[in-house]
Amino acid sequence: MDRWERMDEFMSRVEAALLVTFLGLMILVAFSQIVLRNLFFTGLDWGDSLLRNLVLWIGFIGATLATKDGKHINIDVVSRGLSPVGKNLVTGITHLFAFAVCCALTYATLKFIRNEMQMGQKTFLNIPVWIPELILPMTFSLMTFRFGLRFLKNLSKTGQRVFVEGRGKGS
């Protein structure tokens, strides 16, 4: 498990660096567009399309980081009155469900990318549309990995608690 956690930590550092880079690029392009339009009555033909794609990338990379830090949308009404083992069980089921949903979304986005490749449309700077859209399966697969890792960690923790509580009662 430790190797997977180190890999997850490395990926989160790469994601944070990408977020900073893309946000800086987004600000630079947006500022350039404003200056070019207001002062020189022109602009970058590809600027608006690049900005839309950067917003998409920043949003999805941010979602993967939120998943890693456990700051994704979470409703914990059910687990409030439960014992620690019950809370771990509900959390484990939630992570398993999120894992399954992210698996399905990864599969769906891969099909979407395949369809986009067949369509052959182009986006900014004559880049095929499917290339910037690769963020979708990449981030959903990363969220799948992270929810799977959380589920396994939670399963391990729940097993340890059940074992410790069971030993305490039997002694």
MOBEL-V109982 format. One record per residue. N is the residue number from 1. RES is the residue in three letters. PHI is phi in whole degrees, 0 to 359 (999 if undefined). PSI is psi as a letter, one per 30 degrees, with the letter a starting at -180 (* if undefined). NEAR is the number of other ideal C-beta (glycine too) atoms within 10 Angstrom. Layout:
n=(N,N)
res=(RES,RES)
phi=(PHI,PHI)
psi=(PSI,PSI)
near=(NEAR,NEAR)
This chain:
n=(1,2,3,4,5,6,7,8,9,10,11,12,13,14,15,16,17,18,19,20,21,22,23,24,25,26,27,28,29,30,31,32,33,34,35,36,37,38,39,40,41,42,43,44,45,46,47,48,49,50,51,52,53,54,55,56,57,58,59,60,61,62,63,64,65,66,67,68,69,70,71,72,73,74,75,76,77,78,79,80,81,82,83,84,85,86,87,88,89,90,91,92,93,94,95,96,97,98,99,100,101,102,103,104,105,106,107,108,109,110,111,112,113,114,115,116,117,118,119,120,121,122,123,124,125,126,127,128,129,130,131,132,133,134,135,136,137,138,139,140,141,142,143,144,145,146,147,148,149,150,151,152,153,154,155,156,157,158,159,160,161,162,163,164,165,166,167,168,169,170,171)
res=(MET,ASP,ARG,TRP,GLU,ARG,MET,ASP,GLU,PHE,MET,SER,ARG,VAL,GLU,ALA,ALA,LEU,LEU,VAL,THR,PHE,LEU,GLY,LEU,MET,ILE,LEU,VAL,ALA,PHE,SER,GLN,ILE,VAL,LEU,ARG,ASN,LEU,PHE,PHE,THR,GLY,LEU,ASP,TRP,GLY,ASP,SER,LEU,LEU,ARG,ASN,LEU,VAL,LEU,TRP,ILE,GLY,PHE,ILE,GLY,ALA,THR,LEU,ALA,THR,LYS,ASP,GLY,LYS,HIS,ILE,ASN,ILE,ASP,VAL,VAL,SER,ARG,GLY,LEU,SER,PRO,VAL,GLY,LYS,ASN,LEU,VAL,THR,GLY,ILE,THR,HIS,LEU,PHE,ALA,PHE,ALA,VAL,CYS,CYS,ALA,LEU,THR,TYR,ALA,THR,LEU,LYS,PHE,ILE,ARG,ASN,GLU,MET,GLN,MET,GLY,GLN,LYS,THR,PHE,LEU,ASN,ILE,PRO,VAL,TRP,ILE,PRO,GLU,LEU,ILE,LEU,PRO,MET,THR,PHE,SER,LEU,MET,THR,PHE,ARG,PHE,GLY,LEU,ARG,PHE,LEU,LYS,ASN,LEU,SER,LYS,THR,GLY,GLN,ARG,VAL,PHE,VAL,GLU,GLY,ARG,GLY,LYS,GLY,SER)
phi=(999,299,297,294,292,295,296,298,296,298,297,292,293,297,297,297,295,296,301,297,297,293,294,298,296,297,296,298,293,297,297,298,299,297,297,298,288,278,260,242,54,216,185,273,303,266,298,294,294,298,298,299,292,294,298,300,297,297,298,287,294,299,295,292,293,296,296,297,275,71,253,285,298,215,244,243,299,295,275,298,262,268,289,304,294,297,298,297,295,297,298,298,297,298,294,295,297,297,301,296,296,294,300,297,291,298,300,297,289,294,296,300,298,301,295,297,296,291,290,74,285,244,239,304,55,63,275,303,302,291,294,295,282,298,300,298,293,297,285,293,292,293,293,300,302,292,292,296,297,297,298,296,297,295,298,297,296,295,299,295,294,297,297,294,294,294,291,294,284,281,279)
psi=(e,e,e,e,e,e,e,e,e,e,e,e,e,e,e,e,e,e,e,e,e,e,e,e,e,e,e,e,e,e,e,e,e,e,e,e,e,e,e,g,h,a,l,k,e,f,e,e,e,e,e,e,e,e,e,e,e,e,e,e,e,e,e,e,e,e,e,e,f,g,g,l,k,k,j,h,e,e,f,e,g,l,l,e,e,e,e,e,e,e,e,e,e,e,e,e,e,e,e,e,e,e,e,e,e,e,e,e,e,e,e,e,e,e,e,e,e,e,e,g,l,l,a,k,g,g,k,k,e,f,e,f,f,f,e,d,e,e,e,e,e,e,e,e,e,e,e,e,e,e,e,e,e,e,e,e,e,e,e,e,e,e,e,e,e,e,e,e,e,f,*)
near=(9,6,7,14,11,10,12,15,10,10,16,17,9,10,18,13,10,15,16,10,11,16,16,10,15,17,12,10,17,15,10,13,17,11,11,14,13,9,8,8,7,9,15,16,9,15,16,14,16,20,18,13,21,19,13,15,23,17,11,18,21,16,17,23,20,14,22,20,10,11,11,15,7,10,7,11,6,12,17,8,8,14,11,12,15,13,18,21,18,16,21,19,13,19,21,17,12,21,20,14,14,21,16,12,18,20,14,13,19,15,11,15,17,10,10,17,14,8,9,9,9,10,17,17,10,7,14,14,17,19,14,18,19,14,19,21,19,16,25,23,18,23,24,22,20,26,22,18,19,21,20,16,15,20,16,13,15,18,12,11,16,13,10,11,13,10,9,8,7,6,5)
